[in-house]
Amino acid sequence: MGGLPLVLDGGLATRLEAYGRDLGGGLWSARLLAEEPELIARVHRDYFEAGADVAIAAGYQAGVEAFTARGYSRSEALGLLARSVELALTERDAFGSGLVAAGVGPYGAALADGSEYTGAYDLDEEGLYSWHQERWRVLAGAGADLVACETLPSLAEARALARLLSRTPGARAWFSFSCADGTRISDGTPLREVAAELAPLYRRGLLVAVGVNCVPPRNVPSLLAEVAAAGLPSVAYPNSGEVWDARERRWTGSGDAEGFGEAAAGWCADGAVLVGGCCRTGPEHVRSVRARVDALPR
């Protein structure tokens, strides 16, 4: 991906909550694909207007089983998956520029049990391949420019999705991981080893970047160094820097947008070709990242 790094959007759920929506329950923001699709479209527009080059569609928690367990038919569930991409495409086209990435979240996100941060799944690689297969077919076939495989906690899930990517003509994706620390993904596998295993997909033109999301910003530089050591470009869209205090049930620490943008410039210097924000980031963070990316030497 030549030229300046592309700017990703910020947190979808964060922005929906800013509009006053309660996203409690296992479907989280995916519930609004059925109930308020126009609000999801508005959030995509907010981020394009803030300077994002790429909108990540709202498929993260949208599992077929999660919808059918709540009374939707299987065909309705599949239609809602496709709608996630269609909403982003419509807003991109109305805005007049940008790219859309289909959002493929991990198995743990659909379980809504936090296992996307541990990789402690009840499925092995083959089971994960089967679980993702139908969902992947819909999301990867809905017309998006890219596929965002996000918050992956385990090598097994990365391998399952890599198989699906390699069997999907015309698809291009990035893989971003949740991480245990500054060098390892959540299941304990060194990120450098994961990136090296995925490198053949990059050489085939199927993979555009490997990196991290939903991690503390302080860990991003060392994690990107692990990806660079494997010879790959990276993607980085961490959380704002705030920390959830479970005892007090509130966010603590700083989520300063200007500091986030400054950090993003450093991630670009470290090899990131896609930079943005995840939880607790909003349009103000995207504007800051946009300004810093535009100031990079060409």
Secondary structure per residue as TSV (DSSP state, phi and psi in degrees):
chain	resnum	aa	ss	phi	psi
A	1	M	-	360.0	100.4
A	2	G	-	-77.2	171.8
A	3	G	S	79.9	-162.3
A	4	L	S	-66.8	154.2
A	5	P	-	-57.9	149.7
A	6	L	E	-86.7	142.7
A	7	V	E	-94.7	123.2
A	8	L	B	-85.0	168.5
A	9	D	-	-77.8	-173.0
A	10	G	-	-106.8	-160.9
A	11	G	-	-68.6	123.3
A	12	L	H	-67.0	-52.7
A	13	A	H	-61.9	-38.3
A	14	T	H	-58.0	-43.6
A	15	R	H	-71.7	-38.4
A	16	L	H	-62.5	-39.8
A	17	E	H	-66.3	-33.6
A	18	A	H	-64.0	-25.4
A	19	Y	T	-86.4	7.6
A	20	G	T	90.7	13.4
A	21	R	-	-89.9	136.7
A	22	D	-	-89.3	117.5
A	23	L	-	-102.7	22.3
A	24	G	-	-64.4	155.3
A	25	G	S	104.0	161.5
A	26	G	T	-64.8	-24.3
A	27	L	T	-83.5	-16.7
A	28	W	G	49.7	-133.0
A	29	S	G	-67.0	-22.2
A	30	A	G	-62.0	-24.1
A	31	R	H	-58.7	-32.7
A	32	L	H	-76.0	-11.7
A	33	L	H	-59.8	-33.9
A	34	A	H	-90.5	-39.7
A	35	E	H	-91.1	-36.6
A	36	E	-	-143.8	61.8
A	37	P	H	-59.4	-29.2
A	38	E	H	-65.2	-28.0
A	39	L	H	-74.6	-38.8
A	40	I	H	-60.2	-42.5
A	41	A	H	-60.3	-40.3
A	42	R	H	-62.7	-39.1
A	43	V	H	-64.9	-42.2
A	44	H	H	-57.9	-43.7
A	45	R	H	-63.2	-41.1
A	46	D	H	-54.7	-44.2
A	47	Y	H	-74.1	-36.9
A	48	F	H	-61.0	-43.4
A	49	E	H	-66.8	-25.8
A	50	A	H	-79.5	-10.6
A	51	G	T	118.2	6.3
A	52	A	-	-69.4	139.3
A	53	D	S	-88.1	-24.5
A	54	V	E	-131.9	127.6
A	55	A	E	-100.7	128.7
A	56	I	E	-93.1	118.8
A	57	A	-	-66.8	160.3
A	58	A	S	-86.5	50.6
A	59	G	-	-100.6	3.8
A	60	Y	T	-54.1	-54.2
A	61	Q	T	-96.0	5.7
A	62	A	-	-84.3	79.3
A	63	G	-	-92.3	145.7
A	64	V	H	-58.9	-46.5
A	65	E	H	-64.7	-34.0
A	66	A	H	-64.3	-38.3
A	67	F	H	-71.9	-45.5
A	68	T	H	-66.5	-30.1
A	69	A	T	-66.2	-17.4
A	70	R	T	-107.9	18.8
A	71	G	T	100.8	-3.4
A	72	Y	-	-80.2	147.1
A	73	S	-	-73.4	165.3
A	74	R	H	-63.3	-40.8
A	75	S	H	-66.0	-37.1
A	76	E	H	-63.9	-41.6
A	77	A	H	-61.6	-45.2
A	78	L	H	-64.7	-36.2
A	79	G	H	-64.4	-36.4
A	80	L	H	-69.7	-36.0
A	81	L	H	-59.0	-49.4
A	82	A	H	-62.6	-36.2
A	83	R	H	-59.9	-34.4
A	84	S	H	-55.7	-43.4
A	85	V	H	-74.4	-41.5
A	86	E	H	-60.3	-39.4
A	87	L	H	-62.1	-44.1
A	88	A	H	-67.9	-39.5
A	89	L	H	-63.1	-42.5
A	90	T	H	-61.9	-43.5
A	91	E	H	-68.8	-38.0
A	92	R	H	-61.2	-45.3
A	93	D	H	-65.1	-39.2
A	94	A	H	-66.7	-36.5
A	95	F	H	-70.2	-36.2
A	96	G	T	105.3	-2.5
A	97	S	-	-163.3	166.8
A	98	G	-	112.6	175.2
A	99	L	E	-123.1	159.5
A	100	V	E	-123.0	132.4
A	101	A	E	-111.3	125.0
A	102	A	E	-65.6	130.5
A	103	G	E	-88.6	111.4
A	104	V	E	-110.8	99.1
A	105	G	-	-81.5	169.9
A	106	P	-	-78.6	165.6
A	107	Y	H	-52.8	-41.0
A	108	G	H	-61.9	-31.7
A	109	A	H	-65.4	-38.4
A	110	A	H	-70.7	-28.7
A	111	L	H	-73.2	-25.7
A	112	A	T	57.2	38.0
A	113	D	S	-119.8	11.0
A	114	G	S	81.3	2.1
A	115	S	G	-73.7	-7.2
A	116	E	G	-69.6	-8.2
A	117	Y	G	-108.8	6.4
A	118	T	T	-131.3	-32.8
A	119	G	-	76.6	11.4
A	120	A	-	-82.4	79.4
A	121	Y	-	-99.4	162.0
A	122	D	S	-96.8	10.2
A	123	L	-	-122.1	142.9
A	124	D	-	-89.9	-173.6
A	125	E	H	-56.5	-43.0
A	126	E	H	-65.9	-40.2
A	127	G	H	-65.1	-37.9
A	128	L	H	-67.9	-37.6
A	129	Y	H	-60.2	-46.4
A	130	S	H	-65.0	-40.1
A	131	W	H	-66.0	-40.2
A	132	H	H	-79.2	-20.8
A	133	Q	H	-57.1	-53.6
A	134	E	H	-66.5	-42.7
A	135	R	H	-61.6	-44.6
A	136	W	H	-59.0	-45.2
A	137	R	H	-56.6	-42.7
A	138	V	H	-70.6	-49.7
A	139	L	H	-68.0	-43.0
A	140	A	H	-73.3	-18.3
A	141	G	T	-101.9	10.7
A	142	A	S	-93.1	4.8
A	143	G	-	100.2	6.7
A	144	A	-	-70.1	158.3
A	145	D	S	-77.6	-30.2
A	146	L	E	-142.9	167.9
A	147	V	E	-120.4	126.1
A	148	A	E	-99.8	104.0
A	149	C	E	-90.5	105.1
A	150	E	E	-113.0	152.5
A	151	T	E	53.0	37.1
A	152	L	E	-74.2	127.0
A	153	P	-	-97.4	-9.8
A	154	S	-	-141.8	152.8
A	155	L	H	-64.5	-36.3
A	156	A	H	-60.3	-42.6
A	157	E	H	-70.2	-37.1
A	158	A	H	-62.4	-40.7
A	159	R	H	-64.5	-40.6
A	160	A	H	-62.5	-45.0
A	161	L	H	-71.2	-32.4
A	162	A	H	-63.1	-38.4
A	163	R	H	-63.4	-43.1
A	164	L	H	-64.6	-42.4
A	165	L	H	-61.2	-43.3
A	166	S	H	-67.4	-18.4
A	167	R	T	-103.7	14.5
A	168	T	S	-118.8	97.7
A	169	P	T	-56.9	132.7
A	170	G	T	85.0	-9.2
A	171	A	-	-80.6	144.5
A	172	R	-	-132.9	142.4
A	173	A	E	-142.9	162.7
A	174	W	E	-117.5	154.5
A	175	F	E	-118.5	120.8
A	176	S	E	-124.8	145.1
A	177	F	E	-119.5	146.8
A	178	S	-	-80.5	149.2
A	179	C	B	-132.8	149.9
A	180	A	S	-81.7	-28.4
A	181	D	S	-164.0	-153.5
A	182	G	S	-84.9	3.0
A	183	T	S	-138.9	-17.8
A	184	R	B	-121.5	145.9
A	185	I	B	-74.5	176.2
A	186	S	T	-63.1	-28.4
A	187	D	T	-84.1	2.6
A	188	G	S	97.2	-6.4
A	189	T	-	-71.9	131.9
A	190	P	B	-58.6	132.7
A	191	L	H	-60.3	-32.3
A	192	R	H	-60.9	-39.4
A	193	E	H	-69.1	-38.9
A	194	V	H	-63.0	-47.0
A	195	A	H	-62.0	-40.9
A	196	A	H	-62.7	-37.6
A	197	E	H	-68.7	-31.2
A	198	L	H	-84.8	-11.6
A	199	A	H	-54.8	-37.1
A	200	P	H	-58.4	-32.7
A	201	L	H	-66.9	-35.4
A	202	Y	H	-65.7	-43.3
A	203	R	H	-65.6	-25.6
A	204	R	T	-84.8	-2.3
A	205	G	T	81.5	11.3
A	206	L	S	-91.5	-26.8
A	207	L	E	-113.5	127.6
A	208	V	E	-95.9	-23.9
A	209	A	E	-169.7	157.6
A	210	V	E	-128.0	139.2
A	211	G	E	-174.3	-140.3
A	212	V	E	-140.6	150.8
A	213	N	E	-147.4	164.6
A	214	C	S	56.1	40.8
A	215	V	S	-123.7	163.9
A	216	P	-	-67.6	139.4
A	217	P	G	-55.2	-31.6
A	218	R	G	-62.9	-24.3
A	219	N	G	-88.5	-9.7
A	220	V	H	-63.3	-46.9
A	221	P	H	-56.5	-44.2
A	222	S	H	-70.8	-33.7
A	223	L	H	-68.2	-40.0
A	224	L	H	-67.6	-30.6
A	225	A	H	-63.8	-33.7
A	226	E	H	-66.3	-39.7
A	227	V	H	-68.1	-42.8
A	228	A	H	-61.8	-35.2
A	229	A	H	-63.8	-24.6
A	230	A	T	-88.3	0.2
A	231	G	T	82.3	22.7
A	232	L	-	-116.7	150.1
A	233	P	-	-70.7	159.7
A	234	S	E	-124.7	166.0
A	235	V	E	-127.6	139.8
A	236	A	E	-143.1	118.8
A	237	Y	E	-143.7	82.2
A	238	P	-	-78.6	177.6
A	239	N	-	-71.3	174.3
A	240	S	-	-67.0	-23.5
A	241	G	S	113.1	-13.5
A	242	E	-	-74.0	157.0
A	243	V	E	-124.8	136.1
A	244	W	E	-80.4	122.6
A	245	D	E	-94.5	103.5
A	246	A	T	-65.5	-33.2
A	247	R	T	-67.5	-45.4
A	248	E	T	-88.7	-10.5
A	249	R	T	54.6	53.4
A	250	R	E	-156.8	161.5
A	251	W	E	-85.4	140.3
A	252	T	E	-126.3	164.3
A	253	G	S	87.8	-176.4
A	254	S	-	-100.7	136.1
A	255	G	-	-118.8	35.5
A	256	D	-	-54.1	123.3
A	257	A	H	-68.8	-39.0
A	258	E	H	-64.5	-43.3
A	259	G	H	-64.2	-34.2
A	260	F	H	-64.2	-42.9
A	261	G	H	-64.0	-40.6
A	262	E	H	-61.0	-42.1
A	263	A	H	-63.5	-38.5
A	264	A	H	-62.0	-35.8
A	265	A	H	-61.1	-37.4
A	266	G	H	-66.3	-37.2
A	267	W	H	-64.4	-37.1
A	268	C	H	-62.8	-41.5
A	269	A	H	-63.8	-26.5
A	270	D	T	-84.8	0.5
A	271	G	T	113.9	5.2
A	272	A	E	-75.3	131.6
A	273	V	E	-106.3	-5.2
A	274	L	E	-139.7	123.1
A	275	V	E	-136.6	140.7
A	276	G	-	-172.1	-152.6
A	277	G	-	-135.0	158.4
A	278	C	-	-118.6	-128.5
A	279	C	T	-59.6	137.9
A	280	R	T	70.7	11.4
A	281	T	-	-104.5	148.4
A	282	G	-	-138.2	-166.2
A	283	P	H	-55.7	-33.3
A	284	E	H	-64.8	-34.6
A	285	H	H	-70.2	-40.8
A	286	V	H	-63.8	-41.1
A	287	R	H	-61.2	-40.2
A	288	S	H	-66.6	-43.2
A	289	V	H	-63.2	-43.0
A	290	R	H	-55.8	-47.1
A	291	A	H	-62.1	-40.3
A	292	R	H	-71.8	-38.6
A	293	V	H	-66.3	-41.4
A	294	D	H	-64.0	-24.7
A	295	A	T	-86.5	-5.1
A	296	L	S	-67.0	147.5
A	297	P	-	-64.9	140.1
A	298	R	-	-92.1	360.0
